[in-house]
Amino acid sequence: MCLALRTTARRITQGYDKALAGTGLRVTQFSLLVMVYHLGAPTMKVLAGMLDSDPTTITRNVQGLVRRRLLALSRGRDLRERNVRLTRQGETVLLHALPNWQKAQANVVSSLNRTELAGLRALLGQVGRRNGNAGRKRVRRAP
């Protein structure tokens, strides 16, 4: 199952990356910019949670986009917290890339009929929820 899911995800990701090639973004970066755009100025922790990713990976990905001046960091409520926001340049790149992403999205969606698409989304969500904590440590709470 893992191999089949990863192979399919890799093929679909390659399609999105190909569509975004002229924009200077990969689909993972595009998704990160979109999430920041929609959330406003989320903390790194909130961003990691929304993307279901570990904070180290989010920090590394955000830092790359900060170096490119597509994202900016600001202080949060305390010294450990950082908020992430989209810069004007980031918004320009995101809006420029959006039609390319929409084309890739249409290609994937058109490969399924409406019923298949709804069923696939539901099934993927179900499998993800049922297996989402499989590799995570469970923290024991004191009685």
N, C-alpha and C positions, 0 to 999 in steps of 0.2 A: 504494500500500500504506500509506504513512504517513498519508494522509488518512483512509482507511478505518479504520485502527487507532485513530487519534486521535478520530475521530467516535464510534466504538463505545465507547472508553474514557470519553469525555466523557459519553455517555448513561448508561453504567453508574454513573459517579461521581455524576451528578445524582440517580440513584435512591437511592444510599446517602446523599447529602447531604440529600435530602428526608426519608428515614427518620430521620436524626439531627437534623433541624431543631429539635426541642424540647429537645435536650440541650445546645445551645450549642457543639457540635463539628461540624467538617466531617470527612469520611472520612479526609482526609490527617492531620488532628490525631488522630483516633481511632487510626489505624494507628501513628502515632508513640508514643502512650501505650501501646498494646498491646506494641509492640516493647520499650519501656523496661521495662514490667512483666515481660515474659518474660526479658529479659537481666539484670535486677537493677539494676545501676548501671553501664551501659556508658559508655565514653568517647565523646565526640562523633565521633571517628574511626571507632570500631567501629560506632556507630549509622549513620553515613553509609554505611559499607560494607555493612551488613546491609540497608539500604533502597535500596542502589545509587543513592545520591544524592550530589551534590557537598557537601563540608563547609560551604560558604557557605550553601546552602539549608537544610541541617539546623540550622546555628547560628541562622539567622533564625527558623525554625519553632519551635525549642526556646525561644528568647528570648521569643516571644509567649506560649508556655505557661508560662514562668517568671513573666512579668508577671501572668498569671492565677492564679498559685500552684498550678498543676497539676503542674508539674515544679520541681525544685530542682537547682542545680549545686553541686558540691563539688570541691575540689582533687584532682587526680590524683597520679600518681607524681612529676611535675615541674611547674614553674610554667606550662608551656604546655598541659598536659593538664587537661581538665575532665570529671568524671563527671556523668552525668545520672541522676536518680532520680525516681520517682513520689512525690508527696506524698500524704498521707492524703486531702486534698481531690481530688487527681487520681485516686486510686483510687476514690473515691466517684463522681465524674463518669463514670469509665470503666465501672464496674459498672452505673450507671444507664443508660448509653448502649448497653450490650451487647445487651439484647433488641431494641432498634431496629435495630442492625447485623445481628443474626441474622435479623430479618424481611427486610431488604434482601437479605441473602445468600441466603435461601430463595427470594426472588423471582427472582434471577438463576439460581440452580441449577435451579429448576423449569422454566425456559425451555428446558432441554436434557435429553435422556435421559442415563442413566448412561454409555453408550458415547460420546456426543457430548461430554459434560463431560470425561471422561478424555482423549479425543482432543484437545480444545481445550487443556487444560492441558499436555499433552505437546507439542503443536505450538507453543504460545506459548513454552514453555521452550526448545524447540529454536531457534526464530527468535531469541529473546533472546540465547541463548548464541552463536549464529553471527554476530550483528550487534552484540554488546555492546561491542566495542572500536572500532567504526567511526569514532566521532567523537573518540576519545581520542588524545592525543599518546603516541607510543611513546618511551620514554626509552632512549637508547642507553647501553649500559654500556661502560666502558673495557675494552679487551682485556686 
